[in-house]
C-alpha cells in the first residue's frame, strides 16, 4: 500500500466530499465538514499542502480506512 503523502487542500476537500461530507461552514482559512452519523466535524485547513498528520487525524475522525482513502483519492 502506498504511503500517505501531503496533498493540496482542494484535492483533500474533494476526497471528503466524495465520502459524503458537506461543507458546513468556513472559519478563517479552515473548512468544516460534517456528515450525519459522524459525531465530530472534519476540519481541513486551506493550505497549499496539508500535512500527513492532519490527513490521518481527519481519516480517523471520519472513520475512513486507508483503502477507502486511496480509492477516493483516485476518483478525484
C-alpha positions in Angstrom: 0.0 0.0 0.0 1.3 3.5 -0.9 2.4 6.0 1.8 0.0 8.8 2.6 1.7 12.0 1.4 0.8 15.7 1.7 -1.7 16.9 -0.9 -3.3 20.2 -1.8 -6.3 21.3 0.4 -8.6 21.4 -2.6 -8.0 17.8 -3.5 -8.4 16.7 0.1 -11.7 18.6 0.3 -12.9 16.7 -2.8 -11.9 13.4 -1.2 -14.1 14.1 1.8 -17.0 15.4 -0.4 -16.9 12.1 -2.3 -17.1 10.3 1.1 -20.4 12.1 1.7 -19.3 15.1 3.8 -20.8 18.5 3.3 -19.1 21.9 4.0 -21.0 23.2 7.0 -19.0 26.5 7.4 -15.8 28.2 6.7 -13.9 29.7 9.7 -11.0 31.8 8.5 -8.9 29.5 6.4 -10.4 26.3 7.7 -13.2 24.4 6.0 -15.5 22.5 8.5 -17.2 19.4 7.0 -20.0 17.4 8.6 -21.8 14.2 7.8 -24.8 12.6 9.5 -23.7 9.7 11.7 -20.2 11.2 12.3 -20.1 12.9 15.7 -17.2 15.3 15.2 -16.6 17.6 12.3 -13.7 17.2 9.9 -11.6 20.4 9.7 -9.4 21.0 6.6 -7.1 24.0 6.5 -6.9 25.8 3.2 -3.2 25.4 2.8 -1.1 24.7 -0.3 0.0 21.3 1.2 -2.0 19.6 4.0 0.4 17.6 6.2 0.1 13.9 6.7 -0.8 14.1 10.4 -3.9 16.3 9.6 -4.9 13.8 6.8 -4.6 10.9 9.2 -6.5 12.6 12.0 -9.3 13.6 9.7 -9.4 10.0 8.4 -9.7 8.7 11.9 -12.4 11.2 12.8 -14.4 10.3 9.6 -13.9 6.6 10.0 -12.3 6.2 6.6 -9.8 3.4 6.2 -6.5 3.7 4.2 -8.0 1.6 1.4 -11.1 3.8 1.2 -8.9 6.9 1.2 -6.8 5.8 -1.7 -9.8 4.7 -3.8 -11.4 8.1 -3.2 -8.2 9.8 -4.0 -8.0 8.1 -7.4 -11.5 9.3 -8.2 -10.7 13.0 -7.7 
